[in-house]
């Protein structure tokens, strides 16, 4: 894999970053491994009530993500995440159980749907989350990006919008040497 992208499908910031990475991957012929990062695990015991339904839906979706990953099906994970994001973030809807179900159907993954409710996949989600957090943490959230040849991953990049191709490639080309430089720690702007 040329990049590993850890995501929580409930996060709109992560969604925009994923669309940037998809654009870069298509232009550069990169392969992406899609992995679980769970905001529900990150905020265990402290999930505000207004986000509880989205975290439950996300947890179910991440079970399927890790089940598909274990079967070596990154294209299916990518298609599922695309359907989730289109129905939630692009449509302006919070992630919900009905969106997860619709995304499974739209991605043609009905045969894999039992993983959504199979708690045996919770450990794989926790392991994926722990890998991402250990790589880029502490004090991080979703997304996490890892690339070969880099000692650590990064949280981000966080994007306010999906950049056009030229800017998308500039971000990628600028980020790669920083990721591979052990002395690099962080670049950040305050949110407006």
N, C-alpha and C positions, 0 to 999 in steps of 0.2 A: 504494500500500500504506500502511496505517496503522501497521504495525510490520514490521520485518525481524528474524527470530529465527534466529541462527546456532547450530547444535546438533551435538553428537556423539552418535549413538544409543547409545553404550556407557555414557554418563554418567548415573547415577541422579539426581544433583542437577539436571541439565539436564532430565531427564524430568519431574520434579515442577514445575519452572518452566514447562515447555511446557504442562502440563495447566492451570496457573494462567492462562496466556495464552489458551488455548483457551476456558476458562470466561469470561474477560473479553471476548474477541472475540465469542463468541456473544451475550452480554448486551448489548454495545454496538454490534453490527453492524460490527465492525472486520474489515479484511482483513489477513491475515498472509502475508508472504513467508517461506518456509522455506529456509534456506541452510546450506551445509556449514561446520562448524568441526571440524577434525581434531585430536584429541588425539594421534594417531599422528604427525602433522606437528609439533605443538607439542613432543613429546617424542622427536623423531627421534634414533635412536641410543641412547636411554635408556629404552626401554619395558621395564619389568620382565617377566621370563619369564611370570609368572602372568597378565599382561594381553595377551600376544602374540596369542592366538587372538581375543580380543574386538576388538583393534585391527585385525586383518586383516578380520574380519567388518564392522567399522564402516567401514573404507576402501572395501570393496566396496559397502556400502549408500550411502555418500556419493557414489559415482560415479552411482548411479541418481538420487539426490536432485538433483544438478546437471544430469543429462540431462533429467529431468522439468522442472526450472526453466527450462532453455534452451528447452523446448517450450511454456512458458507454462502449466504445469499445477500450480499451487500446491495445488489441492484433492487431486490425486493424491499429492503429496509429503506433505501432512498425513495422508492416509489410510494411506500406507505407514509413516510414523513412528508413528502410533497403533498399527498392527499390530505394529511392532517392539517398542515399549514395553510393550504388553500381554503379549507373549510373553516378554520378558526381565525388565524391572523389576517389573511387576505380578505376574508369576509367580515372581519370585525366582531367575531364571536369568541367568547371564552371557550377553551377546550372543555368538552363535555363527553359523557358516555355515548351520546347519539352521534357525535362527530367521529369518535373512534370507530364505531360500528360502520358508519358510512365510508370512512377511509379504508377500512379493511376490504369492504365490498368493491370500492372503486379501484383499489390496487390489485384486485383479483387474488386476494389472499385468504379466501374463505376456508381453505383446508388447514391453514395455520391459526385460525381464529381461536381454537381452544386454549392456546397459550395465554391469551388475554386474562383468563381467569384461573390459570394454573399457578398457584403460589410457589411451586417448585422453582419457578424462574426468578423469584425474588432474590435469591442468593446471587444469581448471575448479575442481576441489576446492581446489587450492593457491591459486588466485586468490580464491576465496570466503573461505578461511581467512585469507589475507593482508588482505583488506578488513576483516574482523571484528577482527583483531589490531591493525591500524593505527587502527581506529576507537576501540577501548577499551583497548588495551595501553599500555605493556608490563606484564608480570607478571600476566597473566590466563589464564583457562581458559574452558571452556564453562560456561554459554551466554553469548552476547553478544546484546544487544537494542539495536536502532537504531530511532529514530522520526524522521519528517520534522520539520524545524525545529530539530533538535538538532545542534550541531557535532560531537559525539562520541557514540558508543554507550557502553553500560556492560556490565560483566561481571555478569550476574545479572538480576534478583534471585535470590539463592540461598534456597530455601525448604526447610524440613525436612518439610513436608507440603503438600498442595494445600489452600489455604484455601477455606472456604465462600464463596459468591457475594458476600455483603456485604463480607467481609474482602478478597476478591480484587479487588473494585472499589475499595476504599479504598487498597490498595497501588498499583493502576494510577493512580488519581487523584492520589495523593501523588507518585508517581514521575515523571509527565509534566512537571510544572513544574521538577523538579530536573534532569531530562535536558536541558531546553531552556535551563538557566541555565549560561552559560559558566564561572562561578566554582565551580560544584558539582564536587567531585572524588570523594568516596567516603563511604559509610556502611558500617560493618562491625562485626560481633560475632564474638568467638571461637567456634569450634565446641565443643560439649560432647559 
